Amino acid sequence: MLFCYGTLQFDAVLKALLGRIPEQVPAAAPGYRAAALIDRVYPGLVVSAAGGSASGVALTDLSNEEWRIRDAFEDEKYDLCEVALSTGATAWAYIWPGGDVCSEDWDPAAFEARHLSAYAERRTRLAPGLAAGKPKGK
């Protein structure tokens, strides 16, 4: 199971990257927040000093090939770690190691209004190369 708290909460991004919309359930990661990142339109999951919880979805039926595509897609700075969810389950999540984290949380509504269409379009162009095992940007 993969916990998604950022751009992968949007069906258009999932469809562009994976060619389908995986099964998903609403979830949250207590003790974390989806932080805005400097000069990036996507967030990073970081420990929340103020408590709280990062909301998102858990993708429940990713194939091995889809996991490989996901790993190739993510920024190399992320660490894949297991996190506890509010549902009582655990899931893998891409954790941001810090360094360029903003004090404010990432705003999914602002991303949807300003960036989603172009972001999904870029993922559509990137997906065939990732599926073929080519490095991102090649």
N, C-alpha and C positions, 0 to 999 in steps of 0.2 A: 504494500500500500504506500502511496506517495502523497504527502501533505503538500498542497499547493496554496500559496497565500498571495500570489502576485498575478502575473500575466496569464498563468495557466488556469486561473479561475474563469477565464473567458473562453466560451465554446469556439469562437472564431480562431483563437490562437491554437487550441488543441487540434481542431480540424485541419488547420494549415500545416501544423508540424507533424501530426500523426496520421492524418487522412481519415480520422474518425473522432468521435467524442466518447471517451471511455466512461464507464459507469463511475458515478461519484456520489458521495454523501457529504452533507455539510459537516464541518469539523472546526475545531479551534485548538490552538497550542497554548495552553496556560503558561505564563512566565516568559513569553516571547512577544515581540511586536514586529510587524512588517514595516521596516524603516525605509523612508525615502533615502536614496543614495545620490551623492554628488555626481552630476553630469550623466545620470542614467535615468531611463524612463521606467525601469523595473525596480522592485524593492529588494531588500535583503532581510532575511529573518535573523533577528538579533535578540539576545536576552534583554528583557525589559526590567530596568532598575526599579520602575514604579509598579511592578506587578502587571496586572492586566492579562490580555490574551490576544493572540493573533488569530483572526478568523480566516477561513478559507474552505477548501474542499479536500476530501481524500479520494484519490483515484484508486479504485479497488480492483481493476482488471487489466493492468498493463501487461503486455506480453514481454518476453525477454528482448525481442527486437525493439519494442517501444522504449524499454528501459535504456537500451544502448543508444538510441536516437536522443533520448532525454539527456543522458550523460554527455553526449557530444555537443548538444545544444547549449548547455549551461556554461556560464562564465567560469573560467578556470579557478577563480578565487573562491568559489563556493566549496564548502565541505559537506559531503553527504553524511548525515547523522540521523540516528533514530531519536524521535521525540515522542513524548506522551501526549495524547490528545484528550480533549474534554470528554470524549465518548468512553474513555477507559481503555481504548486500544492504543497501540503504538504504530507509528508510521515513519517512513524515511522522509527527510526534508533537507533541502539545500540551505545550509546555514551560512550566513555572511560573516567572515572573520573580523570585520571592522576596519577602521582606518579612514573610510570616507562616508561615514554614516551621518545623516542629518538628524537633528533633534526632533523633527516632525515625522509623523507616520506617513507612509505612502498612501495616496488617495486613489482608490480604484475608480471612483466616478470621474475624477479629473483625467486619469489615464484613458478611460473609455471615451470621453468626449474629445480629447486632444490627440491621442496617439494610437488607439486600437486599430483603426482601419489600415493605416500605413504599417504598423507593427505586424499585423496578421499577413499583410501582403508580402512583406520581407520574409516572414517565416515560410510562406508558400514557395518562394524562390529558393530558400535555403534547404528545405526539407529533402528534395531528391538527392542532393549531395551527401547529407547526413545519413540517409538511408543506404547510400552506396558506400558508406564508410570513409568518405572524404572529410578532411578536417574543415571546421567552420571557416568560412571566408575563402575557400579554394574553389 
